[in-house]
Amino acid sequence: CQGNAAEADPGGKASKGFITVGLTVAQDGSPQNVRVMKTSFASETLKSCVVEAVSGWQFADTLLKPVETSYTYKFGEM
């Protein structure tokens, strides 16, 4: 994703920063309601790529109920 953002914005600031992704892990382990909660990046290319990537992941079944979670990904040295 970071490479795509850098290509879309040469000379931009797509090499360093963070992006916090929020999501709900459904009972069957599928990610739902994937969204960017906070980011230092302005690149819509990077944001949409990360959301699309996380949307394709598969987690372990939660069995009892959906689980709300978030994770912050850091790119480059900050």
Phi, psi and chi 1 to 4 in degrees:
 res  aa     phi    psi   chi1   chi2   chi3   chi4
   1 CYS       -  -40.7  -70.5      -      -      -
   2 GLN   -64.1  -38.9 -170.3  176.6   11.4      -
   3 GLY   -63.8  -41.2      -      -      -      -
   4 ASN   -62.1  -41.0  -67.6  -17.2      -      -
   5 ALA   -67.3  -39.6      -      -      -      -
   6 ALA   -65.0  -39.2      -      -      -      -
   7 GLU   -66.7  -36.8  -73.2  177.4   17.8      -
   8 ALA   -74.9  -20.6      -      -      -      -
   9 ASP  -137.7   67.9 -176.6   21.3      -      -
  10 PRO   -58.7  135.0    2.4   -1.6      -      -
  11 GLY    81.7   -0.8      -      -      -      -
  12 GLY   -80.3 -168.4      -      -      -      -
  13 LYS  -111.1   53.6  -63.4 -178.3  178.8  179.8
  14 ALA   -96.8    7.6      -      -      -      -
  15 SER   -96.3  -23.6   61.3      -      -      -
  16 LYS  -134.1  140.8  -64.9  180.0 -176.6  177.9
  17 GLY   149.9 -163.8      -      -      -      -
  18 PHE  -142.4  160.0   71.8   91.0      -      -
  19 ILE  -145.5  126.3 -172.8  164.7      -      -
  20 THR  -102.9  123.0  -59.0      -      -      -
  21 VAL  -109.3  130.9  177.6      -      -      -
  22 GLY  -108.3  148.5      -      -      -      -
  23 LEU  -161.7  164.8   66.2  135.5      -      -
  24 THR  -112.2  128.2  -57.6      -      -      -
  25 VAL   -92.1  115.6  179.3      -      -      -
  26 ALA   -71.3  168.1      -      -      -      -
  27 GLN   -56.2  -32.0  -73.3  177.3  -70.5      -
  28 ASP   -87.0    4.1   66.1   -3.1      -      -
  29 GLY    89.8   -0.1      -      -      -      -
  30 SER   -82.2  141.6   63.5      -      -      -
  31 PRO   -78.1  136.5   23.7  -26.7      -      -
  32 GLN  -133.3  155.9  -62.0  179.5  -11.8      -
  33 ASN    52.9   44.2 -168.7   26.4      -      -
  34 VAL   -73.4  131.1  179.3      -      -      -
  35 ARG  -154.8  156.1   66.8 -138.8  174.5  -93.8
  36 VAL   -84.5  122.5  173.2      -      -      -
  37 MET   -92.3  -38.0  -62.5  175.5   68.4      -
  38 LYS  -158.4  144.9 -170.8  173.4 -179.1 -178.8
  39 THR  -158.2  154.8 -175.6      -      -      -
  40 SER   -96.9   -3.7   63.1      -      -      -
  41 PHE   -92.5  139.9  -64.2  106.8      -      -
  42 ALA   -91.0  -16.4      -      -      -      -
  43 SER   -66.2  114.3  170.7      -      -      -
  44 GLU   -67.9  -29.2  -68.2  -59.6  -37.0      -
  45 THR   -60.9  -47.0  -58.7      -      -      -
  46 LEU   -65.3  -46.0  179.0   63.0      -      -
  47 LYS   -59.9  -48.8  -66.1  176.9 -156.9  176.2
  48 SER   -68.1  -34.0   62.6      -      -      -
  49 CYS   -65.5  -43.6 -177.5      -      -      -
  50 VAL   -64.4  -44.3  169.7      -      -      -
  51 VAL   -60.7  -44.0  167.3      -      -      -
  52 GLU   -63.8  -42.4 -175.8  177.3  -29.1      -
  53 ALA   -62.9  -48.9      -      -      -      -
  54 VAL   -65.0  -33.8  173.4      -      -      -
  55 SER   -62.9  -23.0  -64.9      -      -      -
  56 GLY   -92.0   -2.9      -      -      -      -
  57 TRP   -75.3  162.8  -67.4   -5.8      -      -
  58 GLN  -128.6  127.2 -177.2   64.1   35.8      -
  59 PHE  -104.8  169.3  -62.6   88.0      -      -
  60 ALA   -64.4  148.2      -      -      -      -
  61 ASP   -57.4  140.8  -64.6   -7.0      -      -
  62 THR   -89.9  -17.1   64.1      -      -      -
  63 LEU    65.2  -55.7  -59.9  178.9      -      -
  64 LEU   -87.4  -50.1  -60.9  176.4      -      -
  65 LYS  -159.4  162.9   61.5 -179.2  179.7  177.8
  66 PRO   -61.6  150.2  -22.7   33.1      -      -
  67 VAL  -120.5  126.0  175.5      -      -      -
  68 GLU   -88.5  133.3 -175.5   70.3   25.8      -
  69 THR  -150.7  168.7 -169.8      -      -      -
  70 SER  -149.9  160.1   65.3      -      -      -
  71 TYR  -150.1  141.1 -171.1   80.5      -      -
  72 THR  -103.8  124.1  -60.7      -      -      -
  73 TYR  -101.5  132.2  -61.0   90.6      -      -
  74 LYS  -110.5  136.2  -65.0  178.8 -178.2  176.5
  75 PHE  -115.8  129.9  -62.5   87.5      -      -
  76 GLY    66.6 -175.0      -      -      -      -
  77 GLU   -83.1  135.6  -66.0 -179.0   28.0      -
  78 MET  -118.7      -  -66.8 -179.6   50.2      -
